[in-house]
Amino acid sequence: MQLMLAPMEGVIDYPMRELLTALGGVDRCVTEFVRVTGRLLPPRVFHRLCPELAAGGTTASGVPVYVQLLGGQAAVMAENAARAAELGAAGIDLNFGCPARTVNRSDGGSVILREPQRVHAIAAAVRAAVPAQVPVTVKIRLGYEDTSLLLDIVRGIEAAGATELTVHARTKRHGYRPPAYWEEIARAREVVSLNVIANGEIWSPADALRCRQVSGCDDLMLGRGALCRPDLARLVAAAARGEAPASLHWPDILPMLLQFLELNLAHYDACYAPNPLKQWLVYLRAYFPQAAAVFEQVKRLRDPAQVRHALLANLRAAAGNENTAAAA
């Protein structure tokens, strides 16, 4: 089983990839999308969204990072895919899954699923432009309005020569509302021979097991679940081996919050560095209730030093509670 970290725009960026892959269990990452319109983009754009290009295309933990492209014009997508490969991308991923209105209105993401022939044309052009040894993967939803075109879409992607296909088990209309329709992925798998990766509503090792059973997919992509529960990939991988490692608890998360702040300070301007931390706390509180209290403490703070001070205070308090419990 291979576990992929989903390319969540504005959330799973370089610092988050560094942090989550260090915990283990993640076999591959995909960048936030590189928006391709009408021209060949300069190298700096690719390096900004994928700093890992400067380190052999992997995170510090050695996990390969694919560069994701989003756009609706086959020729210019192919040009930019070739450039990403030249810069050292471990693979190229094509985004036909983004449901955001602004993206769809500008001819990108899931709106292209309304035209299976165009999905095929873009994937085929990219495959032809990229060296054979560089994987070309595709991410889709079940469809735009409904699932009526799903089988045509996946057949076209296979015919284009794609290496793998990831399917988010909802349509664009579904957005992110549960449930995920894993059984539709199983239907798609029946008509293609390429490897299909299942994505959507995987929040626990038990969810991962059910997803594999219903979809028939060996490999999975984790998104919001990995943000709410940072060790999810490690737990899912262990469960697949019949093992049961200890889960992370809140005292384990607090040092990670500090590390995440420092990673953001190293990567972004100081005035913006606290924002990703606040965003992550919103995700974390779904699994760690203590995150809500920390969020309330830092949500209005803009100075990274003040945010760091608040996190250190929580870390000291958690250590004191542990010592008190141990003495008791």
LOVEXZA-308020 format. One line per field, with one value per residue (C-alpha): residue number from 1; residue in three letters; x, y, z. Coordinates in steps of 0.2 Angstrom, whole numbers. Layout:
<recs>
n: c(NUM  ...)
res: c(ala  ...)
c1: c(X  ...)
c2: c(Y  ...)
c3: c(Z  ...)
</recs>
This chain:
<recs>
n: c(1  2  3  4  5  6  7  8  9  10  11  12  13  14  15  16  17  18  19  20  21  22  23  24  25  26  27  28  29  30  31  32  33  34  35  36  37  38  39  40  41  42  43  44  45  46  47  48  49  50  51  52  53  54  55  56  57  58  59  60  61  62  63  64  65  66  67  68  69  70  71  72  73  74  75  76  77  78  79  80  81  82  83  84  85  86  87  88  89  90  91  92  93  94  95  96  97  98  99  100  101  102  103  104  105  106  107  108  109  110  111  112  113  114  115  116  117  118  119  120  121  122  123  124  125  126  127  128  129  130  131  132  133  134  135  136  137  138  139  140  141  142  143  144  145  146  147  148  149  150  151  152  153  154  155  156  157  158  159  160  161  162  163  164  165  166  167  168  169  170  171  172  173  174  175  176  177  178  179  180  181  182  183  184  185  186  187  188  189  190  191  192  193  194  195  196  197  198  199  200  201  202  203  204  205  206  207  208  209  210  211  212  213  214  215  216  217  218  219  220  221  222  223  224  225  226  227  228  229  230  231  232  233  234  235  236  237  238  239  240  241  242  243  244  245  246  247  248  249  250  251  252  253  254  255  256  257  258  259  260  261  262  263  264  265  266  267  268  269  270  271  272  273  274  275  276  277  278  279  280  281  282  283  284  285  286  287  288  289  290  291  292  293  294  295  296  297  298  299  300  301  302  303  304  305  306  307  308  309  310  311  312  313  314  315  316  317  318  319  320  321  322  323  324  325  326  327  328)
res: c(met  gln  leu  met  leu  ala  pro  met  glu  gly  val  ile  asp  tyr  pro  met  arg  glu  leu  leu  thr  ala  leu  gly  gly  val  asp  arg  cys  val  thr  glu  phe  val  arg  val  thr  gly  arg  leu  leu  pro  pro  arg  val  phe  his  arg  leu  cys  pro  glu  leu  ala  ala  gly  gly  thr  thr  ala  ser  gly  val  pro  val  tyr  val  gln  leu  leu  gly  gly  gln  ala  ala  val  met  ala  glu  asn  ala  ala  arg  ala  ala  glu  leu  gly  ala  ala  gly  ile  asp  leu  asn  phe  gly  cys  pro  ala  arg  thr  val  asn  arg  ser  asp  gly  gly  ser  val  ile  leu  arg  glu  pro  gln  arg  val  his  ala  ile  ala  ala  ala  val  arg  ala  ala  val  pro  ala  gln  val  pro  val  thr  val  lys  ile  arg  leu  gly  tyr  glu  asp  thr  ser  leu  leu  leu  asp  ile  val  arg  gly  ile  glu  ala  ala  gly  ala  thr  glu  leu  thr  val  his  ala  arg  thr  lys  arg  his  gly  tyr  arg  pro  pro  ala  tyr  trp  glu  glu  ile  ala  arg  ala  arg  glu  val  val  ser  leu  asn  val  ile  ala  asn  gly  glu  ile  trp  ser  pro  ala  asp  ala  leu  arg  cys  arg  gln  val  ser  gly  cys  asp  asp  leu  met  leu  gly  arg  gly  ala  leu  cys  arg  pro  asp  leu  ala  arg  leu  val  ala  ala  ala  ala  arg  gly  glu  ala  pro  ala  ser  leu  his  trp  pro  asp  ile  leu  pro  met  leu  leu  gln  phe  leu  glu  leu  asn  leu  ala  his  tyr  asp  ala  cys  tyr  ala  pro  asn  pro  leu  lys  gln  trp  leu  val  tyr  leu  arg  ala  tyr  phe  pro  gln  ala  ala  ala  val  phe  glu  gln  val  lys  arg  leu  arg  asp  pro  ala  gln  val  arg  his  ala  leu  leu  ala  asn  leu  arg  ala  ala  ala  gly  asn  glu  asn  thr  ala  ala  ala  ala)
c1: c(0  6  -1  -1  -3  -16  -12  -23  -22  -16  -15  -3  12  31  31  17  24  41  32  20  32  44  32  32  20  18  25  22  17  9  12  -2  -7  4  -9  -5  -14  -7  12  27  30  48  57  55  36  40  53  41  28  40  56  60  66  82  84  82  63  60  56  70  63  66  48  46  35  26  22  4  -2  -19  -25  -36  -25  -16  -1  4  1  13  26  25  25  41  49  44  52  68  69  69  51  49  33  19  1  -13  -27  -45  -52  -52  -70  -67  -78  -64  -54  -68  -73  -55  -56  -47  -50  -66  -75  -65  -73  -88  -77  -69  -60  -52  -46  -38  -30  -22  -16  -9  0  8  13  21  31  38  52  46  54  45  28  12  -2  -20  -32  -51  -68  -82  -88  -94  -113  -115  -106  -113  -96  -85  -81  -77  -65  -55  -54  -48  -35  -28  -28  -17  -4  -5  4  -9  -26  -32  -51  -59  -75  -87  -92  -89  -108  -105  -90  -83  -100  -100  -102  -88  -94  -80  -91  -90  -71  -74  -84  -71  -57  -67  -64  -46  -29  -19  -17  -31  -29  -44  -47  -60  -67  -52  -51  -45  -37  -54  -60  -44  -48  -66  -61  -49  -63  -76  -66  -55  -40  -23  -17  -25  -23  -25  -31  -40  -39  -20  -21  -33  -23  -5  0  -14  -3  9  -6  -15  2  4  -14  -11  4  -7  3  -4  8  4  -5  1  -7  -9  8  16  7  13  31  25  16  32  41  28  29  48  46  34  46  60  49  37  38  36  20  12  20  7  -7  -4  -2  -19  -27  -19  -26  -43  -41  -32  -47  -58  -47  -38  -50  -36  -32  -47  -41  -24  -32  -42  -26  -17  -30  -28  -9  1  18  27  36  20  13  29  27  9  14  29  17  6  20  26  9  7  24  19  2  12  24  9  1  17  20  2)
c2: c(0  17  33  50  67  77  94  105  123  135  122  108  118  116  118  107  94  94  92  78  68  68  58  44  34  46  39  53  72  83  102  115  118  128  139  138  150  156  155  146  150  155  143  154  150  131  134  145  131  117  122  103  105  112  96  82  84  76  82  82  65  58  58  62  78  79  96  98  108  116  123  120  122  106  114  126  113  102  116  119  100  99  113  106  90  99  107  90  86  69  68  78  78  86  94  90  90  107  113  131  143  155  141  133  150  152  136  125  111  100  111  102  85  91  87  70  72  88  79  66  79  88  72  65  81  82  63  66  81  73  61  43  40  54  49  58  56  63  69  70  70  58  71  89  89  70  54  50  54  45  30  40  51  37  28  43  46  28  30  46  36  42  33  33  40  47  49  60  51  65  76  95  98  87  98  91  86  68  54  49  37  25  12  24  22  3  6  16  3  -10  -2  3  -7  8  10  20  29  32  49  56  55  45  51  35  18  10  22  18  -1  2  13  0  -14  -4  5  -10  2  -3  15  29  48  57  75  84  68  70  88  84  69  72  54  47  40  32  24  18  10  1  -5  -12  -22  -28  -17  -4  10  22  38  55  65  83  85  78  90  106  104  101  118  127  118  123  141  141  132  146  159  152  151  166  184  186  195  180  166  165  163  144  140  147  138  121  124  125  108  100  105  92  78  87  98  107  116  126  135  138  145  157  163  166  171  190  189  195  196  179  182  183  168  158  164  158  141  139  143  129  118  121  119  102  97  102  92  77  79  81  65  55  60  56)
c3: c(0  -5  5  -4  4  -5  -13  -3  -10  3  17  12  7  9  28  30  19  28  45  40  30  45  55  43  33  18  2  -10  -9  -23  -23  -22  -41  -52  -62  -80  -92  -109  -107  -101  -83  -77  -65  -50  -50  -49  -36  -25  -24  -24  -15  -14  -32  -25  -15  -28  -28  -11  6  20  24  7  1  -17  -22  -38  -46  -49  -64  -67  -83  -98  -113  -119  -128  -114  -100  -110  -111  -92  -88  -98  -89  -72  -77  -82  -65  -57  -52  -46  -56  -64  -58  -67  -57  -64  -47  -39  -36  -32  -42  -46  -53  -63  -70  -77  -86  -73  -61  -61  -74  -88  -82  -92  -108  -107  -124  -117  -101  -113  -124  -110  -102  -119  -123  -106  -107  -124  -118  -102  -102  -101  -84  -76  -70  -76  -64  -64  -51  -54  -45  -50  -62  -62  -60  -59  -62  -80  -89  -76  -86  -102  -92  -84  -101  -109  -95  -98  -116  -114  -106  -88  -75  -61  -57  -41  -39  -26  -22  -25  -39  -40  -35  -19  -14  2  10  16  12  -1  -14  -14  -24  -39  -38  -39  -55  -63  -58  -68  -85  -84  -80  -73  -54  -46  -29  -18  -10  1  19  26  44  53  50  51  37  27  28  23  8  2  3  -5  -19  -22  -22  -13  -13  -4  -4  13  14  29  39  40  45  59  65  59  62  52  38  50  59  42  36  52  53  35  42  57  69  82  86  99  93  95  110  113  122  107  96  105  100  82  82  87  74  61  66  63  46  41  47  37  21  22  27  46  45  37  46  60  48  43  61  65  51  56  74  66  58  74  85  76  84  98  108  117  100  101  117  109  94  105  113  96  84  86  87  72  80  78  95  104  95  100  118  119  112  124  139  133  131  149  156  147  154  171  170  165  179  192  185  186  204  208)
</recs>
